[in-house]
Amino acid sequence: MARSSSTREGWAPRSWPPDERAAAQLREWLAIPEGERGVGSDLDFSAAQLPGLDVRGFWLVRSAFRATVLREARLGHTHLDRSDFTGADLTEADLTDAEGEGTVLREAVLRSAVLRGCEFFGADLSGADLSGAALADAAFYDTRFDGANLSGGTADKLVLRDSVFDGADVTGFTGTVVGPIRLVLRGERTSIDGPELEQWFAARGAAVRRFVPQA
């Protein structure tokens, strides 16, 4: 029985990862037939230009994508535990149902990215640009959003439990969220939820309501 061709057929990076091991792994992935998933760990794709890369369902744990261009990349259902996307360009990338623990997206650009259904634990999105991002049914536990830009983003049942929001820009952010979130208020680290959570968002130009599950 003939093997089907790869869904990545015809795609090529604008620039390969400088790291030879990562470049070799990427070449192997590009030859994977449709429906099969790649596995990689401890790889360094930093500074590569990979717009439109399709690695849906891949395991990319403990790998580095620092300053990597991943515009419009397809990262749905990926496993990203301990991977580092510091300063990566993920504009309009699709991370639907992606998941990770300890994933670093510090100062990453996620403008208009799709993060529906994703789930992250102990992640770092401090200083990230999430303007216009879609965050329906996503969950971020104990995650840093300090200094992040969520302006114009949309949420629906977005879980932000114990996540840090000091200095975050939430202007025009809309939807429903599940708290509590953590902030420094009056000089002390504080968790806020319920009406106080809604008031905090409203005072910063957001139209956010807390999501209350139906009994």
Accessible surface in RSA format (square Angstrom, percent):
REM  Atomic radii and reference values for relative SASA: ProtOr
REM  Chains: A
REM  Algorithm: Lee & Richards
REM  Probe-radius: 1.40
REM  Slices: 20
REM RES _ NUM      All-atoms   Total-Side   Main-Chain    Non-polar    All polar
REM                ABS   REL    ABS   REL    ABS   REL    ABS   REL    ABS   REL
RES MET A   1   239.55 124.1 154.97 102.6  84.58 201.4 132.50 112.6 107.06 141.8
RES ALA A   2    95.65  87.9  64.90 100.2  30.75  70.0  75.46 106.3  20.20  53.5
RES ARG A   3   172.54  72.4 140.94  71.8  31.61  75.3  72.42  99.0 100.13  60.7
RES SER A   4    62.32  52.7  44.32  59.1  18.00  41.5  44.97  95.8  17.35  24.3
RES SER A   5    71.92  60.8  55.16  73.6  16.76  38.6  35.74  76.1  36.18  50.7
RES SER A   6    14.62  12.4   5.40   7.2   9.22  21.2   5.41  11.5   9.21  12.9
RES THR A   7    63.67  45.3  28.63  29.0  35.04  83.5  34.75  46.7  28.93  43.7
RES ARG A   8    14.02   5.9   9.84   5.0   4.19  10.0   3.50   4.8  10.53   6.4
RES GLU A   9   127.28  73.1  97.72  73.9  29.56  70.4  47.68  92.2  79.61  65.0
RES GLY A  10    82.59 101.8   0.00   N/A  82.59 101.8  42.65 117.0  39.94  89.5
RES TRP A  11    53.30  21.4  36.14  17.5  17.16  40.3  40.60  21.6  12.70  20.6
RES ALA A  12    70.58  64.9  52.72  81.4  17.86  40.6  52.72  74.2  17.86  47.3
RES PRO A  13    13.99  10.2   0.15   0.1  13.84  50.3   0.15   0.1  13.84  86.0
RES ARG A  14   178.56  75.0 140.11  71.4  38.45  91.5  46.66  63.8 131.90  79.9
RES SER A  15    39.80  33.6  34.25  45.7   5.55  12.8  37.15  79.1   2.65   3.7
RES TRP A  16    91.76  36.8  78.35  37.9  13.41  31.5  57.42  30.6  34.34  55.7
RES PRO A  17     5.46   4.0   0.00   0.0   5.46  19.8   0.00   0.0   5.46  33.9
RES PRO A  18    98.68  71.9  66.71  60.8  31.97 116.2  78.11  64.5  20.57 127.8
RES ASP A  19    55.53  38.9  46.17  46.0   9.36  22.1  14.24  33.5  41.29  41.2
RES GLU A  20   151.22  86.8 141.55 107.1   9.67  23.0  57.25 110.7  93.97  76.7
RES ARG A  21   141.01  59.2 130.11  66.3  10.90  26.0  70.97  97.0  70.04  42.5
RES ALA A  22     0.00   0.0   0.00   0.0   0.00   0.0   0.00   0.0   0.00   0.0
RES ALA A  23     8.07   7.4   8.07  12.4   0.00   0.0   8.07  11.4   0.00   0.0
RES ALA A  24    50.09  46.1  46.54  71.8   3.56   8.1  48.60  68.4   1.49   3.9
RES GLN A  25    37.34  20.9  34.86  25.5   2.48   5.9   4.50   9.6  32.84  24.9
RES LEU A  26     0.16   0.1   0.16   0.1   0.00   0.0   0.16   0.1   0.00   0.0
RES ARG A  27   130.00  54.6 120.56  61.5   9.44  22.5  53.80  73.5  76.20  46.2
RES GLU A  28   113.81  65.3 104.26  78.9   9.55  22.7  40.75  78.8  73.07  59.7
RES TRP A  29     5.40   2.2   5.40   2.6   0.00   0.0   4.53   2.4   0.87   1.4
RES LEU A  30    33.22  18.5  25.14  18.0   8.08  20.3  25.40  17.8   7.82  21.0
RES ALA A  31    78.01  71.7  52.13  80.4  25.88  58.9  60.63  85.4  17.38  46.0
RES ILE A  32    27.16  15.5  25.43  18.9   1.73   4.2  27.16  19.6   0.00   0.0
RES PRO A  33    15.37  11.2  14.46  13.2   0.91   3.3  15.37  12.7   0.00   0.0
RES GLU A  34   101.35  58.2  87.14  65.9  14.21  33.8  17.11  33.1  84.24  68.8
RES GLY A  35    75.09  92.6   0.00   N/A  75.09  92.6  40.77 111.9  34.32  76.9
RES GLU A  36    85.88  49.3  76.14  57.6   9.73  23.2  34.98  67.7  50.90  41.6
RES ARG A  37   158.98  66.8 133.07  67.8  25.91  61.7  33.99  46.5 124.98  75.7
RES GLY A  38     3.72   4.6   0.00   N/A   3.72   4.6   3.72  10.2   0.00   0.0
RES VAL A  39   103.46  68.1  87.29  79.0  16.17  39.0  87.29  75.8  16.17  43.9
RES GLY A  40     5.82   7.2   0.00   N/A   5.82   7.2   5.82  16.0   0.00   0.0
RES SER A  41    34.52  29.2  31.06  41.5   3.45   8.0   5.12  10.9  29.40  41.2
RES ASP A  42    79.16  55.4  60.13  59.8  19.03  45.0  30.15  71.0  49.01  48.9
RES LEU A  43     6.53   3.6   2.75   2.0   3.79   9.5   4.11   2.9   2.42   6.5
RES ASP A  44    50.32  35.3  48.77  48.5   1.55   3.7  16.25  38.3  34.07  34.0
RES PHE A  45     1.60   0.8   1.60   1.0   0.00   0.0   1.60   1.0   0.00   0.0
RES SER A  46    20.93  17.7  18.41  24.6   2.52   5.8  18.41  39.2   2.52   3.5
RES ALA A  47    61.39  56.4  42.88  66.2  18.50  42.1  45.01  63.4  16.37  43.4
RES ALA A  48     0.22   0.2   0.00   0.0   0.22   0.5   0.03   0.0   0.19   0.5
RES GLN A  49    73.66  41.2  73.66  53.8   0.00   0.0   4.03   8.6  69.63  52.8
RES LEU A  50     0.18   0.1   0.18   0.1   0.00   0.0   0.18   0.1   0.00   0.0
RES PRO A  51    21.87  15.9  15.62  14.2   6.25  22.7  15.83  13.1   6.05  37.6
RES GLY A  52    28.79  35.5   0.00   N/A  28.79  35.5  18.34  50.3  10.45  23.4
RES LEU A  53     4.06   2.3   4.06   2.9   0.00   0.0   4.06   2.8   0.00   0.0
RES ASP A  54    10.65   7.5  10.09  10.0   0.56   1.3   7.29  17.2   3.36   3.4
RES VAL A  55     0.53   0.3   0.53   0.5   0.00   0.0   0.53   0.5   0.00   0.0
RES ARG A  56    98.42  41.3  90.29  46.0   8.13  19.4  37.39  51.1  61.02  37.0
RES GLY A  57     1.79   2.2   0.00   N/A   1.79   2.2   0.89   2.4   0.90   2.0
RES PHE A  58     0.77   0.4   0.77   0.5   0.00   0.0   0.77   0.5   0.00   0.0
RES TRP A  59   112.96  45.3 112.96  54.7   0.00   0.0  90.56  48.3  22.41  36.3
RES LEU A  60     2.20   1.2   2.16   1.5   0.04   0.1   2.20   1.5   0.00   0.0
RES VAL A  61    20.41  13.4  20.41  18.5   0.00   0.0  20.41  17.7   0.00   0.0
RES ARG A  62   124.33  52.2 110.28  56.2  14.04  33.4  45.42  62.1  78.91  47.8
RES SER A  63     3.23   2.7   0.38   0.5   2.85   6.6   2.05   4.4   1.18   1.7
RES ALA A  64    11.35  10.4  10.69  16.5   0.66   1.5  10.74  15.1   0.61   1.6
RES PHE A  65     3.69   1.8   3.69   2.3   0.00   0.0   3.69   2.2   0.00   0.0
RES ARG A  66   103.80  43.6 102.80  52.4   0.99   2.4  35.64  48.7  68.15  41.3
RES ALA A  67    62.71  57.7  49.40  76.2  13.31  30.3  50.73  71.4  11.98  31.7
RES THR A  68     0.16   0.1   0.00   0.0   0.16   0.4   0.03   0.0   0.14   0.2
RES VAL A  69    35.79  23.6  35.79  32.4   0.00   0.0  35.79  31.1   0.00   0.0
RES LEU A  70     0.39   0.2   0.39   0.3   0.00   0.0   0.39   0.3   0.00   0.0
RES ARG A  71    98.80  41.5  98.57  50.2   0.23   0.6  23.85  32.6  74.96  45.4
RES GLU A  72   105.79  60.7  96.48  73.0   9.31  22.2  24.58  47.5  81.21  66.3
RES ALA A  73     0.29   0.3   0.00   0.0   0.29   0.7   0.00   0.0   0.29   0.8
RES ARG A  74   109.84  46.1 109.72  55.9   0.11   0.3  25.39  34.7  84.44  51.2
RES LEU A  75     1.72   1.0   1.72   1.2   0.00   0.0   1.72   1.2   0.00   0.0
RES GLY A  76     5.14   6.3   0.00   N/A   5.14   6.3   4.76  13.1   0.37   0.8
RES HIS A  77    95.32  52.1  90.59  63.0   4.73  12.1  54.19  55.8  41.13  47.9
RES THR A  78     0.00   0.0   0.00   0.0   0.00   0.0   0.00   0.0   0.00   0.0
RES HIS A  79    39.90  21.8  39.90  27.7   0.00   0.0  17.90  18.5  22.00  25.6
RES LEU A  80     0.48   0.3   0.48   0.3   0.00   0.0   0.48   0.3   0.00   0.0
RES ASP A  81    53.25  37.3  53.25  53.0   0.00   0.0   9.49  22.3  43.76  43.6
RES ARG A  82   139.10  58.4 121.55  62.0  17.55  41.8  40.52  55.4  98.58  59.7
RES SER A  83     0.00   0.0   0.00   0.0   0.00   0.0   0.00   0.0   0.00   0.0
RES ASP A  84    31.69  22.2  31.69  31.5   0.00   0.0  11.90  28.0  19.79  19.7
RES PHE A  85     1.30   0.7   1.30   0.8   0.00   0.0   1.30   0.8   0.00   0.0
RES THR A  86    34.10  24.3  32.22  32.7   1.88   4.5  31.39  42.2   2.71   4.1
RES GLY A  87    35.14  43.3   0.00   N/A  35.14  43.3  18.34  50.3  16.80  37.6
RES ALA A  88     0.00   0.0   0.00   0.0   0.00   0.0   0.00   0.0   0.00   0.0
RES ASP A  89    27.33  19.1  26.86  26.7   0.47   1.1  12.97  30.5  14.36  14.3
RES LEU A  90     0.15   0.1   0.15   0.1   0.00   0.0   0.15   0.1   0.00   0.0
RES THR A  91    13.56   9.6  13.42  13.6   0.14   0.3  13.42  18.0   0.14   0.2
RES GLU A  92    91.12  52.3  77.23  58.4  13.89  33.1  16.21  31.3  74.92  61.2
RES ALA A  93     0.00   0.0   0.00   0.0   0.00   0.0   0.00   0.0   0.00   0.0
RES ASP A  94    55.78  39.1  55.78  55.5   0.00   0.0  13.82  32.5  41.95  41.8
RES LEU A  95     1.21   0.7   1.21   0.9   0.00   0.0   1.21   0.8   0.00   0.0
RES THR A  96    40.53  28.8  40.53  41.1   0.00   0.0  34.98  47.0   5.55   8.4
RES ASP A  97    54.71  38.3  47.14  46.9   7.57  17.9  10.80  25.4  43.91  43.8
RES ALA A  98     0.44   0.4   0.00   0.0   0.44   1.0   0.00   0.0   0.44   1.2
RES GLU A  99    74.78  42.9  74.78  56.6   0.00   0.0   8.78  17.0  66.00  53.9
RES GLY A 100     3.42   4.2   0.00   N/A   3.42   4.2   2.16   5.9   1.26   2.8
RES GLU A 101    89.36  51.3  89.18  67.5   0.18   0.4  13.86  26.8  75.51  61.6
RES GLY A 102    11.94  14.7   0.00   N/A  11.94  14.7   5.34  14.7   6.60  14.8
RES THR A 103     0.26   0.2   0.00   0.0   0.26   0.6   0.00   0.0   0.26   0.4
RES VAL A 104    32.03  21.1  32.03  29.0   0.00   0.0  32.03  27.8   0.00   0.0
RES LEU A 105     1.17   0.7   1.17   0.8   0.00   0.0   1.17   0.8   0.00   0.0
RES ARG A 106    94.37  39.6  94.37  48.1   0.00   0.0  29.92  40.9  64.45  39.1
RES GLU A 107   110.91  63.7  99.93  75.6  10.98  26.1  19.25  37.2  91.66  74.8
RES ALA A 108     0.33   0.3   0.00   0.0   0.33   0.7   0.00   0.0   0.33   0.9
RES VAL A 109    36.45  24.0  36.45  33.0   0.00   0.0  36.45  31.7   0.00   0.0
RES LEU A 110     0.00   0.0   0.00   0.0   0.00   0.0   0.00   0.0   0.00   0.0
RES ARG A 111    96.37  40.5  96.37  49.1   0.00   0.0  31.97  43.7  64.40  39.0
RES SER A 112    57.11  48.3  46.22  61.7  10.89  25.1  15.91  33.9  41.20  57.7
RES ALA A 113     0.38   0.3   0.00   0.0   0.38   0.9   0.00   0.0   0.38   1.0
RES VAL A 114    36.25  23.9  36.25  32.8   0.00   0.0  36.25  31.5   0.00   0.0
RES LEU A 115     0.22   0.1   0.22   0.2   0.00   0.0   0.22   0.2   0.00   0.0
RES ARG A 116   116.57  48.9 116.51  59.4   0.05   0.1  35.32  48.3  81.24  49.2
RES GLY A 117    27.07  33.4   0.00   N/A  27.07  33.4  11.94  32.8  15.14  33.9
RES CYS A 118     0.87   0.7   0.00   0.0   0.87   2.0   0.00   0.0   0.87   0.9
RES GLU A 119    67.42  38.7  67.41  51.0   0.01   0.0   9.81  19.0  57.61  47.0
RES PHE A 120     0.05   0.0   0.05   0.0   0.00   0.0   0.05   0.0   0.00   0.0
RES PHE A 121    89.94  45.0  89.91  55.7   0.03   0.1  89.94  54.5   0.00   0.0
RES GLY A 122    38.00  46.9   0.00   N/A  38.00  46.9  19.56  53.7  18.44  41.3
RES ALA A 123     2.71   2.5   0.00   0.0   2.71   6.2   0.00   0.0   2.71   7.2
RES ASP A 124    13.78   9.7  13.64  13.6   0.15   0.3  11.07  26.1   2.71   2.7
RES LEU A 125     0.01   0.0   0.01   0.0   0.00   0.0   0.01   0.0   0.00   0.0
RES SER A 126    10.30   8.7   9.64  12.9   0.66   1.5   7.69  16.4   2.62   3.7
RES GLY A 127    34.72  42.8   0.00   N/A  34.72  42.8  16.24  44.6  18.48  41.4
RES ALA A 128     0.54   0.5   0.00   0.0   0.54   1.2   0.00   0.0   0.53   1.4
RES ASP A 129    27.32  19.1  26.65  26.5   0.66   1.6  14.73  34.7  12.59  12.6
RES LEU A 130     0.36   0.2   0.06   0.0   0.31   0.8   0.06   0.0   0.31   0.8
RES SER A 131    22.22  18.8  20.22  27.0   2.01   4.6  15.02  32.0   7.20  10.1
RES GLY A 132    38.20  47.1   0.00   N/A  38.20  47.1  19.00  52.1  19.20  43.0
RES ALA A 133     0.12   0.1   0.00   0.0   0.12   0.3   0.00   0.0   0.12   0.3
RES ALA A 134    15.21  14.0  15.02  23.2   0.19   0.4  15.21  21.4   0.00   0.0
RES LEU A 135     1.97   1.1   1.78   1.3   0.19   0.5   1.78   1.2   0.19   0.5
RES ALA A 136    23.19  21.3  22.80  35.2   0.39   0.9  22.80  32.1   0.39   1.0
RES ASP A 137    79.76  55.9  61.91  61.6  17.85  42.2  24.39  57.4  55.37  55.2
RES ALA A 138     0.60   0.6   0.00   0.0   0.60   1.4   0.00   0.0   0.60   1.6
RES ALA A 139    10.88  10.0  10.88  16.8   0.00   0.0  10.88  15.3   0.00   0.0
RES PHE A 140     0.98   0.5   0.98   0.6   0.00   0.0   0.98   0.6   0.00   0.0
RES TYR A 141    57.05  26.6  57.05  32.5   0.00   0.0  30.61  23.0  26.44  32.6
RES ASP A 142    78.81  55.2  72.49  72.1   6.33  15.0  20.75  48.8  58.07  57.9
RES THR A 143     0.41   0.3   0.00   0.0   0.41   1.0   0.41   0.5   0.00   0.0
RES ARG A 144   109.82  46.1 109.82  56.0   0.00   0.0  37.24  50.9  72.58  44.0
RES PHE A 145     1.86   0.9   1.86   1.2   0.00   0.0   1.86   1.1   0.00   0.0
RES ASP A 146    31.81  22.3  28.41  28.3   3.40   8.0   9.27  21.8  22.54  22.5
RES GLY A 147    44.47  54.8   0.00   N/A  44.47  54.8  24.29  66.7  20.18  45.2
RES ALA A 148     0.74   0.7   0.00   0.0   0.74   1.7   0.06   0.1   0.67   1.8
RES ASN A 149    44.74  30.9  44.48  43.0   0.26   0.6  15.74  37.9  29.00  28.0
RES LEU A 150     0.88   0.5   0.88   0.6   0.00   0.0   0.88   0.6   0.00   0.0
RES SER A 151    28.40  24.0  26.05  34.8   2.36   5.4  13.51  28.8  14.90  20.9
RES GLY A 152    42.07  51.9   0.00   N/A  42.07  51.9  26.83  73.6  15.24  34.1
RES GLY A 153     0.38   0.5   0.00   N/A   0.38   0.5   0.22   0.6   0.16   0.3
RES THR A 154    70.92  50.4  70.46  71.4   0.46   1.1  57.53  77.3  13.39  20.2
RES ALA A 155     8.95   8.2   0.00   0.0   8.95  20.4   0.45   0.6   8.50  22.5
RES ASP A 156    64.06  44.9  63.77  63.5   0.29   0.7  17.75  41.8  46.31  46.2
RES LYS A 157    81.06  39.5  77.23  47.4   3.83   9.1  24.48  22.0  56.58  60.3
RES LEU A 158     0.72   0.4   0.72   0.5   0.00   0.0   0.72   0.5   0.00   0.0
RES VAL A 159    25.71  16.9  25.71  23.3   0.00   0.0  25.71  22.3   0.00   0.0
RES LEU A 160     0.67   0.4   0.67   0.5   0.00   0.0   0.67   0.5   0.00   0.0
RES ARG A 161    99.89  41.9  99.59  50.8   0.30   0.7  29.69  40.6  70.20  42.5
RES ASP A 162    58.20  40.8  58.20  57.9   0.00   0.0  10.75  25.3  47.45  47.3
RES SER A 163     0.00   0.0   0.00   0.0   0.00   0.0   0.00   0.0   0.00   0.0
RES VAL A 164    13.91   9.2  13.91  12.6   0.00   0.0  13.91  12.1   0.00   0.0
RES PHE A 165     0.00   0.0   0.00   0.0   0.00   0.0   0.00   0.0   0.00   0.0
RES ASP A 166    37.54  26.3  32.39  32.2   5.15  12.2  27.67  65.1   9.87   9.8
RES GLY A 167    71.77  88.5   0.00   N/A  71.77  88.5  41.64 114.3  30.13  67.5
RES ALA A 168    10.16   9.3   0.00   0.0  10.16  23.1   0.00   0.0  10.16  26.9
RES ASP A 169    62.46  43.8  55.64  55.4   6.82  16.1  27.97  65.8  34.49  34.4
RES VAL A 170     0.95   0.6   0.00   0.0   0.95   2.3   0.00   0.0   0.95   2.6
RES THR A 171    78.57  55.9  76.60  77.7   1.97   4.7  56.91  76.4  21.67  32.8
RES GLY A 172    35.83  44.2   0.00   N/A  35.83  44.2  28.74  78.9   7.09  15.9
RES PHE A 173     0.01   0.0   0.01   0.0   0.00   0.0   0.01   0.0   0.00   0.0
RES THR A 174    54.66  38.9  54.62  55.4   0.04   0.1  42.29  56.8  12.37  18.7
RES GLY A 175    20.71  25.5   0.00   N/A  20.71  25.5  17.44  47.9   3.27   7.3
RES THR A 176    12.84   9.1  12.75  12.9   0.09   0.2  12.54  16.8   0.30   0.5
RES VAL A 177     0.16   0.1   0.16   0.1   0.00   0.0   0.16   0.1   0.00   0.0
RES VAL A 178    27.22  17.9  25.75  23.3   1.46   3.5  27.22  23.6   0.00   0.0
RES GLY A 179     4.81   5.9   0.00   N/A   4.81   5.9   0.07   0.2   4.74  10.6
RES PRO A 180    32.86  23.9  32.86  30.0   0.00   0.0  32.86  27.1   0.00   0.0
RES ILE A 181     0.10   0.1   0.10   0.1   0.00   0.0   0.10   0.1   0.00   0.0
RES ARG A 182    63.91  26.8  63.91  32.6   0.00   0.0  14.66  20.0  49.26  29.9
RES LEU A 183     4.31   2.4   4.31   3.1   0.00   0.0   4.31   3.0   0.00   0.0
RES VAL A 184    75.38  49.6  57.37  51.9  18.01  43.4  57.37  49.8  18.01  48.8
RES LEU A 185    37.17  20.7  33.51  24.0   3.66   9.2  35.13  24.7   2.03   5.5
RES ARG A 186   205.98  86.5 160.32  81.7  45.66 108.7  94.88 129.7 111.10  67.3
RES GLY A 187    70.12  86.5   0.00   N/A  70.12  86.5  32.68  89.7  37.44  83.9
RES GLU A 188   123.96  71.2 119.82  90.6   4.15   9.9  37.51  72.5  86.46  70.6
RES ARG A 189   121.12  50.9  89.86  45.8  31.27  74.4  47.33  64.7  73.80  44.7
RES THR A 190    41.74  29.7  36.80  37.3   4.94  11.8  33.44  44.9   8.30  12.6
RES SER A 191    63.00  53.2  39.35  52.5  23.65  54.5  22.80  48.6  40.19  56.3
RES ILE A 192     3.03   1.7   0.73   0.5   2.29   5.5   3.03   2.2   0.00   0.0
RES ASP A 193    68.23  47.8  55.34  55.1  12.89  30.5  24.33  57.3  43.90  43.8
RES GLY A 194     8.68  10.7   0.00   N/A   8.68  10.7   8.43  23.1   0.25   0.6
RES PRO A 195    80.37  58.6  79.46  72.4   0.91   3.3  80.25  66.3   0.12   0.7
RES GLU A 196    80.29  46.1  77.11  58.3   3.18   7.6  32.60  63.1  47.69  38.9
RES LEU A 197     0.13   0.1   0.13   0.1   0.00   0.0   0.13   0.1   0.00   0.0
RES GLU A 198    52.65  30.2  51.12  38.7   1.53   3.6  10.88  21.0  41.77  34.1
RES GLN A 199   117.70  65.8 111.22  81.3   6.48  15.4  45.89  97.7  71.81  54.5
RES TRP A 200    22.11   8.9  16.08   7.8   6.02  14.1  18.97  10.1   3.14   5.1
RES PHE A 201     0.01   0.0   0.01   0.0   0.00   0.0   0.01   0.0   0.00   0.0
RES ALA A 202    64.97  59.7  46.92  72.4  18.05  41.1  47.68  67.1  17.29  45.8
RES ALA A 203    81.99  75.4  38.53  59.5  43.46  98.9  51.74  72.9  30.26  80.1
RES ARG A 204   101.15  42.5  88.09  44.9  13.05  31.1  34.56  47.2  66.59  40.4
RES GLY A 205    46.15  56.9   0.00   N/A  46.15  56.9  30.99  85.0  15.16  34.0
RES ALA A 206     9.59   8.8   0.00   0.0   9.59  21.8   0.86   1.2   8.73  23.1
RES ALA A 207    69.47  63.9  52.47  81.0  17.01  38.7  62.04  87.4   7.44  19.7
RES VAL A 208     9.55   6.3   0.27   0.2   9.28  22.4   0.27   0.2   9.28  25.2
RES ARG A 209   152.84  64.2 152.84  77.9   0.00   0.0  60.20  82.3  92.65  56.1
RES ARG A 210    93.84  39.4  86.80  44.2   7.04  16.8   7.13   9.7  86.71  52.6
RES PHE A 211    67.37  33.7  56.87  35.2  10.50  27.3  58.33  35.4   9.03  25.8
RES VAL A 212    87.07  57.3  78.44  71.0   8.64  20.8  79.19  68.8   7.88  21.4
RES PRO A 213    95.04  69.3  81.24  74.1  13.80  50.2  82.17  67.8  12.87  80.0
RES GLN A 214   168.73  94.4 139.10 101.7  29.63  70.5  61.65 131.2 107.08  81.2
RES ALA A 215   151.82 139.6  71.69 110.6  80.12 182.3 110.84 156.1  40.98 108.5
END  Absolute sums over single chains surface
CHAIN  1 A     9913.9       7934.7       1979.2       4870.9       5043.0
END  Absolute sums over all chains
TOTAL          9913.9       7934.7       1979.2       4870.9       5043.0
